[in-house]
Amino acid sequence: MQQETTKGENVEAQKYAASVTVPFHALSPNKQAGENKFAKSRRVKAQRHGAHWALIAIKKPQFPCVVTMTRIAPAGAAGFTGLDRHDNLPGSLKAVTDGVADWLGIRDDDKRVEWRYAQEHGKEYAVRITVEADA
């Protein structure tokens, strides 16, 4: 993004990007079906609050911004190959999305935030939250 100064020179606008990784096992909504309601409640609460508190270590972005949540799972892990990007990936990260929205001080349907989802192989289960903005 180029920004013009009063002298007519072009300067590169500063970009903001920060990332945190939290050790969560993001379960597909299909895998959550057999989960005890108390266990599910504990897991959702831990992921929501954990994401919020992990993000406190970084500076909040200005709006609009892009939040990318990357599900990380060991290669060959049960459920990794079956998780699709259309329904299950965003569903598996719902509690984390709510924690990010809490940190930003918004609702998760705020139009100033673009939510993106990705997945990759890693050594341990985790979720990487990356926040990007123009300033």
C-alpha positions as CSV (number, residue, x, y, z in Angstrom):
1,M,0.0,0.0,0.0
2,Q,1.5,3.3,-1.0
3,Q,0.9,6.5,0.9
4,E,1.6,9.9,-0.6
5,T,3.2,12.6,1.5
6,T,2.7,16.4,1.2
7,K,6.0,16.7,-0.7
8,G,4.9,14.2,-3.4
9,E,7.2,11.4,-2.3
10,N,5.9,7.9,-2.0
11,V,6.4,6.1,1.3
12,E,5.5,2.6,2.2
13,A,2.6,2.4,4.7
14,Q,3.5,0.5,7.8
15,K,2.0,-2.9,8.0
16,Y,1.1,-4.5,11.3
17,A,1.4,-8.3,11.8
18,A,1.6,-10.3,14.9
19,S,1.2,-13.9,15.8
20,V,0.7,-16.2,18.8
21,T,0.6,-20.0,18.9
22,V,-1.5,-21.7,21.6
23,P,-1.5,-25.5,22.4
24,F,-5.1,-26.3,21.6
25,H,-6.4,-29.4,19.9
26,A,-9.1,-28.0,17.6
27,L,-11.7,-30.7,17.2
28,S,-14.0,-31.0,14.3
29,P,-17.7,-30.5,15.2
30,N,-18.3,-34.0,14.0
31,K,-15.7,-35.3,16.6
32,Q,-17.4,-33.3,19.3
33,A,-20.7,-35.1,19.0
34,G,-19.8,-37.8,21.5
35,E,-18.1,-35.5,24.0
36,N,-19.6,-35.3,27.5
37,K,-21.3,-31.9,27.9
38,F,-19.2,-31.0,30.9
39,A,-16.0,-31.9,29.1
40,K,-17.1,-29.8,26.1
41,S,-17.9,-26.9,28.3
42,R,-14.4,-27.0,29.9
43,R,-12.7,-27.4,26.6
44,V,-14.6,-24.5,25.0
45,K,-14.0,-22.2,28.0
46,A,-10.3,-23.1,28.1
47,Q,-9.9,-22.4,24.4
48,R,-11.8,-19.1,24.4
49,H,-10.1,-17.7,27.5
50,G,-6.7,-19.2,26.5
51,A,-6.8,-17.4,23.1
52,H,-7.8,-14.1,24.7
53,W,-5.1,-14.2,27.3
54,A,-2.4,-15.3,24.8
55,L,-3.2,-12.4,22.6
56,I,-2.8,-9.9,25.4
57,A,0.9,-10.2,24.8
58,I,0.6,-8.5,21.5
59,K,-0.6,-5.0,20.4
60,K,-4.2,-4.7,19.2
61,P,-4.5,-3.8,15.5
62,Q,-6.4,-1.0,14.0
63,F,-9.5,-1.8,12.0
64,P,-10.0,-3.2,9.4
65,C,-7.9,-6.2,10.1
66,V,-7.4,-9.8,9.0
67,V,-7.3,-12.7,11.5
68,T,-5.9,-16.0,10.2
69,M,-6.3,-19.0,12.5
70,T,-4.2,-22.0,11.5
71,R,-5.0,-25.4,12.9
72,I,-1.8,-27.4,13.4
73,A,-1.8,-31.2,13.8
74,P,0.7,-34.0,13.6
75,A,1.1,-35.6,10.2
76,G,-1.2,-38.6,10.1
77,A,-3.2,-37.5,13.2
78,A,-6.7,-38.9,13.4
79,G,-9.1,-36.4,11.8
80,F,-6.4,-34.2,10.2
81,T,-7.0,-35.5,6.7
82,G,-10.8,-35.6,7.1
83,L,-11.1,-31.9,8.1
84,D,-12.4,-29.8,5.2
85,R,-12.0,-26.1,4.8
86,H,-15.7,-25.5,4.1
87,D,-17.6,-26.5,7.2
88,N,-15.4,-28.3,9.8
89,L,-12.3,-26.1,9.9
90,P,-14.2,-22.9,11.0
91,G,-16.4,-24.9,13.3
92,S,-13.4,-26.5,15.0
93,L,-12.0,-23.0,15.7
94,K,-15.2,-21.4,17.0
95,A,-14.1,-21.1,20.6
96,V,-10.8,-19.6,19.5
97,T,-12.6,-17.2,17.2
98,D,-14.7,-16.0,20.1
99,G,-11.6,-15.5,22.2
100,V,-10.0,-13.4,19.5
101,A,-13.2,-11.3,19.2
102,D,-13.2,-10.9,23.0
103,W,-9.6,-9.6,22.8
104,L,-10.5,-7.2,20.0
105,G,-13.6,-6.0,21.9
106,I,-16.0,-6.9,19.2
107,R,-18.6,-9.5,18.2
108,D,-17.3,-12.2,15.9
109,D,-19.6,-11.0,13.1
110,D,-18.1,-7.5,13.0
111,K,-17.5,-6.6,9.3
112,R,-14.2,-4.8,10.1
113,V,-12.6,-8.2,10.6
114,E,-11.9,-10.7,7.9
115,W,-11.6,-14.2,9.3
116,R,-9.4,-16.7,7.5
117,Y,-8.7,-20.4,8.2
118,A,-5.8,-22.6,7.3
119,Q,-4.3,-25.9,8.4
120,E,-0.8,-27.4,8.4
121,H,1.2,-30.3,9.8
122,G,3.3,-29.8,12.9
123,K,4.8,-31.8,15.8
124,E,2.0,-31.1,18.3
125,Y,-1.6,-30.0,18.2
126,A,-1.9,-26.2,18.3
127,V,-3.6,-23.1,16.8
128,R,-1.6,-20.2,15.4
129,I,-3.5,-16.9,15.5
130,T,-2.1,-14.2,13.1
131,V,-3.4,-10.7,13.1
132,E,-2.6,-8.3,10.2
133,A,-3.6,-4.7,9.5
134,D,-2.4,-1.7,7.5
135,A,-1.2,0.2,10.5
